[in-house]
Amino acid sequence: MEETEPFDNLTALEELLQIHFHDRALLQRAVTHHSCCPETAVQDSYDTLEFLGDAIISAHVVEHIYRSFPEASEGEMTALKSEVVSRRILARVGQQLGLFPFIRINLSILRTFNERSRDSLCTDVLEALVGAIHIDQGTAAAQEFVTRTILPMVEHINSQTLETNPKGHLQKIVLQRSRSLPRYRVLEQSGSQNDRIFLVGVFEHETLLGLGKASSIKEAGRIAARQALEQLPKKKDLS
């Protein structure tokens, strides 16, 4: 990340957030690192706003996951929530919003930060801004901001999980609806001894759900599971 001088342009920040504060001092506090006010950090830095914002974000993410994935287990919901509210993901949201140039921090402190520390700083400010919006604008405004900026990551991360573990997701769906495990069968082998191609089918009882072809049985099974998930009803895909 290119090092840049933080700047105090609250109007530009409000435009970025699409929110106009009643109390601009609260907005400034939300982007102020305690290195700028070591003697009055509790009142003038983002530390306590960050604490509030973290709780608000978690609550909205949990509710969204609960409503969007009603057939998911508690463990699956917890895993998805933990990833969405992780510092890595929230830092990405903050960077995409363009928050970093607005952060007020002692430059001598900033120069000691590595990439990970800068990402953590961006996460802190994002959480503090949510807390500040909640105090200044109310619950609905904070929820709207979280919905607009953070909740899209829920679907993004869930779709990544579907891509990386399609067999696990298919197993869960089949177990829920028929109390049986999906079965994978090698339907065809072709190619030479050193260049085998396997055609694998995945079945629910005797019903073919999907087909996959690859140079290994394992990968062909993954492809078959992914095809099966794509062909299932939409609400099942979200399980």
HUWOPE-V332279 format. One record per pair of residues at least 12 apart in sequence whose C-alpha atoms are under 10 Angstrom apart, sorted by the first residue. I is the first residue (numbers start at 1). J is the second residue. D is the distance in whole Angstrom. If there is no record, write none. Layout:
# HUWOPE-V332279
<<I	J	D> <I	J	D>>
This chain:
# HUWOPE-V332279
<<1	100	10> <1	114	9> <1	115	7> <1	118	9> <1	119	10> <3	100	10> <3	101	9> <3	107	10> <3	110	9> <3	111	8> <4	100	9> <4	101	7> <4	102	10> <4	107	9> <4	110	10> <5	100	10> <5	101	7> <5	102	9> <5	103	9> <5	104	9> <5	105	9> <5	106	10> <5	107	8> <5	110	10> <6	100	8> <6	101	5> <6	102	5> <6	103	6> <6	104	6> <6	105	7> <6	106	9> <6	107	8> <6	110	10> <7	100	10> <7	101	6> <7	102	6> <7	103	7> <7	104	7> <7	105	10> <8	28	8> <8	31	10> <8	101	9> <8	102	6> <8	103	8> <8	104	8> <9	28	9> <9	101	10> <9	102	7> <10	24	8> <10	25	10> <10	27	8> <10	28	7> <10	31	10> <10	102	8> <11	24	9> <12	102	9> <13	27	9> <13	28	10> <13	31	10> <13	98	9> <13	99	8> <13	101	10> <13	102	7> <14	27	9> <16	97	7> <16	98	8> <16	99	8> <17	97	8> <17	98	10> <17	99	9> <17	129	9> <17	133	10> <17	145	8> <17	149	9> <18	145	9> <19	133	8> <19	137	9> <19	141	9> <19	142	10> <19	145	9> <20	133	9> <20	136	9> <20	137	9> <21	132	9> <21	133	8> <21	136	7> <21	137	7> <22	133	10> <22	136	6> <22	137	8> <23	132	9> <23	133	10> <23	135	10> <23	136	7> <23	137	9> <24	132	10> <24	136	9> <25	44	9> <25	132	10> <26	44	9> <26	45	10> <26	46	9> <26	49	9> <26	128	10> <26	129	9> <26	131	10> <26	132	6> <26	133	9> <26	135	9> <26	136	8> <27	46	9> <27	128	9> <27	129	7> <27	131	10> <27	132	6> <27	133	8> <27	136	9> <28	44	9> <28	45	9> <28	46	9> <28	102	9> <28	103	9> <28	104	8> <28	129	9> <28	132	10> <29	41	10> <29	43	8> <29	44	5> <29	45	5> <29	46	6> <29	47	9> <29	48	10> <29	49	8> <29	103	10> <29	104	9> <29	125	10> <29	128	9> <29	129	9> <29	132	8> <30	44	9> <30	45	7> <30	46	5> <30	47	8> <30	48	9> <30	49	7> <30	50	8> <30	103	9> <30	104	9> <30	124	9> <30	125	6> <30	126	8> <30	127	9> <30	128	5> <30	129	5> <30	130	9> <30	131	8> <30	132	6> <30	133	9> <31	44	10> <31	45	8> <31	46	6> <31	47	10> <31	49	10> <31	50	10> <31	99	9> <31	100	9> <31	101	10> <31	102	7> <31	103	5> <31	104	6> <31	105	9> <31	121	10> <31	122	9> <31	124	9> <31	125	6> <31	126	9> <31	128	7> <31	129	7> <31	132	10> <32	44	7> <32	45	5> <32	46	6> <32	47	9> <32	102	9> <32	103	6> <32	104	5> <32	105	6> <32	106	10> <32	125	8> <32	128	10> <33	45	5> <33	46	6> <33	47	8> <33	103	7> <33	104	6> <33	105	5> <33	106	8> <33	109	10> <33	121	8> <33	124	9> <33	125	9> <34	46	7> <34	47	7> <34	104	9> <34	105	8> <34	106	9> <35	104	9> <35	105	6> <35	106	6> <35	107	9> <35	108	9> <35	109	7> <35	110	9> <36	104	7> <36	105	6> <36	106	6> <36	107	9> <36	109	10> <37	105	9> <37	106	9> <45	104	9> <45	105	10> <45	128	9> <46	124	8> <46	125	7> <46	126	10> <46	127	9> <46	128	6> <46	129	8> <46	131	9> <46	132	9> <47	124	8> <47	125	9> <47	127	10> <47	128	7> <48	127	10> <48	128	8> <48	131	9> <48	132	10> <49	124	9> <49	125	9> <49	126	10> <49	127	7> <49	128	5> <49	129	7> <49	130	8> <49	131	5> <49	132	6> <49	133	10> <49	134	10> <49	135	9> <50	123	9> <50	124	6> <50	125	7> <50	126	8> <50	127	5> <50	128	4> <50	129	8> <50	130	8> <50	131	6> <50	132	9> <51	124	9> <51	127	8> <51	128	7> <51	131	8> <52	127	8> <52	128	7> <52	129	10> <52	130	8> <52	131	5> <52	132	9> <52	134	9> <52	135	10> <53	124	9> <53	125	9> <53	126	8> <53	127	4> <53	128	5> <53	129	7> <53	130	5> <53	131	4> <53	132	8> <53	133	9> <53	134	8> <53	135	10> <53	142	9> <54	85	8> <54	123	10> <54	124	9> <54	126	9> <54	127	5> <54	128	8> <54	129	10> <54	130	8> <54	131	8> <55	127	9> <55	130	10> <55	131	9> <56	127	9> <56	130	7> <56	131	7> <56	134	8> <56	139	9> <56	142	8> <56	143	8> <56	146	9> <57	84	10> <57	85	8> <57	90	10> <57	126	10> <57	127	7> <57	130	8> <57	131	9> <57	142	9> <57	143	8> <57	145	10> <57	146	7> <57	147	9> <57	150	8> <57	151	9> <58	81	8> <58	82	9> <58	84	9> <58	85	7> <58	146	10> <59	81	10> <59	143	10> <60	142	10> <60	143	7> <60	144	10> <60	146	7> <60	147	8> <60	150	9> <60	151	8> <61	80	9> <61	81	7> <61	82	10> <61	84	8> <61	85	8> <61	143	10> <61	146	8> <61	147	9> <61	150	8> <61	151	7> <61	153	10> <61	154	8> <62	77	8> <62	78	8> <62	80	9> <62	81	6> <62	82	10> <62	84	10> <62	85	10> <62	151	10> <62	154	10> <63	81	10> <64	81	10> <64	147	9> <64	151	8> <64	154	8> <65	77	7> <65	78	9> <65	80	8> <65	81	7> <65	151	9> <65	154	7> <65	155	9> <66	81	10> <68	154	9> <68	155	9> <68	235	9> <68	238	8> <68	239	9> <69	235	8> <69	236	9> <69	237	10> <69	238	6> <69	239	6> <70	235	9> <70	238	9> <70	239	7> <71	172	10> <71	173	9> <71	176	9> <71	235	9> <71	236	8> <71	238	8> <71	239	5> <72	172	9> <72	173	10> <72	238	8> <72	239	5> <73	172	10> <73	239	9> <76	239	9> <80	154	7> <80	155	10> <80	157	8> <80	158	7> <80	161	9> <81	154	8> <81	157	10> <83	153	9> <83	154	9> <83	157	8> <83	158	10> <84	150	8> <84	151	8> <84	152	10> <84	153	6> <84	154	6> <84	155	10> <84	156	9> <84	157	7> <84	158	9> <85	123	10> <85	150	9> <85	151	10> <85	153	9> <85	154	9> <86	123	9> <87	116	10> <87	119	8> <87	120	6> <87	121	10> <87	122	9> <87	123	6> <87	124	9> <88	116	9> <88	119	7> <88	120	8> <88	123	8> <89	119	10> <89	123	9> <89	150	9> <89	153	8> <89	157	10> <90	119	9> <90	120	9> <90	122	8> <90	123	5> <90	124	9> <90	125	10> <90	126	7> <90	127	8> <90	149	10> <90	150	8> <90	153	9> <91	116	9> <91	118	9> <91	119	5> <91	120	6> <91	121	8> <91	122	5> <91	123	5> <91	124	8> <91	125	9> <91	126	8> <91	127	10> <92	119	8> <92	120	10> <92	122	8> <92	123	8> <92	150	10> <92	153	10> <93	122	9> <93	123	8> <93	126	8> <93	149	7> <93	150	7> <93	152	10> <93	153	9> <94	119	8> <94	120	10> <94	121	9> <94	122	6> <94	123	6> <94	124	9> <94	125	8> <94	126	6> <94	127	9> <94	149	9> <94	150	9> <95	118	10> <95	119	8> <95	122	7> <95	123	9> <95	126	9> <96	149	9> <97	126	9> <97	149	8> <98	122	9> <99	121	10> <99	122	7> <99	123	9> <99	125	8> <99	126	8> <100	118	8> <100	119	9> <100	121	8> <100	122	6> <100	123	10> <100	125	9> <100	126	10> <101	122	10> <102	122	10> <102	125	10> <103	121	8> <103	122	8> <103	125	7> <104	125	10> <105	121	10> <127	146	10> <129	142	9> <129	145	10> <130	142	6> <130	143	9> <130	145	8> <130	146	7> <133	145	8> <155	238	9> <158	238	8> <158	239	10> <159	237	9> <159	238	9> <162	225	10> <162	226	8> <162	229	9> <162	237	9> <162	238	9> <162	239	10> <163	222	9> <163	223	10> <163	225	10> <163	226	7> <164	222	9> <164	226	10> <165	222	8> <165	225	9> <165	226	9> <166	221	9> <166	222	6> <166	223	8> <166	224	9> <166	225	6> <166	226	5> <166	227	9> <166	228	9> <166	229	7> <167	182	9> <167	202	10> <167	221	8> <167	222	6> <167	223	9> <167	224	9> <167	225	5> <167	226	7> <167	228	9> <167	229	9> <168	222	10> <168	225	9> <169	225	9> <169	226	9> <169	229	8> <169	236	10> <169	237	8> <169	238	9> <169	239	7> <170	182	8> <170	202	10> <170	209	10> <170	225	6> <170	226	8> <170	228	8> <170	229	6> <170	232	10> <170	236	9> <170	237	9> <170	239	9> <171	183	9> <171	204	10> <171	225	9> <172	236	10> <172	239	8> <173	229	9> <173	232	10> <173	236	7> <173	237	8> <173	238	10> <173	239	7> <174	203	10> <174	204	7> <174	205	10> <174	236	10> <175	204	9> <176	239	10> <177	236	10> <178	204	8> <178	205	9> <179	204	10> <180	204	7> <180	205	8> <181	203	9> <181	204	7> <181	205	8> <182	201	10> <182	202	6> <182	203	6> <182	204	5> <182	205	7> <182	206	10> <182	207	10> <182	208	10> <182	209	9> <182	225	9> <183	201	8> <183	202	6> <183	203	5> <183	204	7> <183	205	8> <183	206	9> <183	207	10> <183	208	9> <183	209	10> <183	221	10> <184	200	7> <184	201	6> <184	202	4> <184	203	6> <184	204	9> <184	208	10> <184	210	10> <184	211	10> <184	217	9> <184	218	10> <184	220	10> <184	221	7> <184	222	10> <184	224	9> <184	225	9> <185	199	8> <185	200	5> <185	201	5> <185	202	6> <185	203	8> <185	211	10> <185	217	9> <185	221	8> <186	198	7> <186	199	6> <186	200	4> <186	201	6> <186	202	9> <186	211	10> <186	212	10> <186	213	10> <186	217	7> <186	220	9> <186	221	9> <187	199	5> <187	200	5> <187	201	7> <187	202	10> <187	211	9> <187	212	10> <187	213	10> <188	200	7> <188	201	9> <188	213	9> <189	213	9> <189	214	10> <189	215	10> <189	217	10> <190	215	10> <191	215	9> <194	215	10> <195	215	7> <195	216	10> <196	214	8> <196	215	6> <196	216	8> <196	217	10> <197	213	7> <197	214	6> <197	215	5> <197	216	7> <197	217	8> <197	220	9> <198	212	8> <198	213	6> <198	214	6> <198	215	6> <198	216	6> <198	217	6> <198	218	9> <198	219	9> <198	220	7> <198	221	9> <199	211	7> <199	212	6> <199	213	4> <199	214	7> <199	215	9> <199	216	9> <199	217	8> <199	220	7> <199	221	9> <199	223	10> <199	224	9> <200	212	5> <200	213	6> <200	214	8> <200	216	10> <200	217	7> <200	218	9> <200	219	9> <200	220	6> <200	221	6> <200	222	9> <200	223	9> <200	224	7> <200	225	10> <201	213	9> <201	220	8> <201	221	7> <201	223	9> <201	224	6> <201	225	9> <201	228	10> <202	220	10> <202	221	7> <202	222	9> <202	223	10> <202	224	6> <202	225	7> <202	227	9> <202	228	8> <203	224	10> <203	225	10> <203	228	9> <208	224	10> <208	228	9> <209	224	8> <209	225	8> <209	226	10> <209	227	8> <209	228	5> <209	229	8> <209	230	10> <209	231	8> <209	232	8> <210	222	10> <210	223	8> <210	224	5> <210	225	6> <210	226	8> <210	227	5> <210	228	4> <210	229	8> <210	230	9> <210	231	8> <210	232	10> <211	223	7> <211	224	4> <211	225	8> <211	226	9> <211	227	7> <211	228	8> <212	224	4> <212	225	8> <212	226	9> <212	227	8> <212	228	10>>
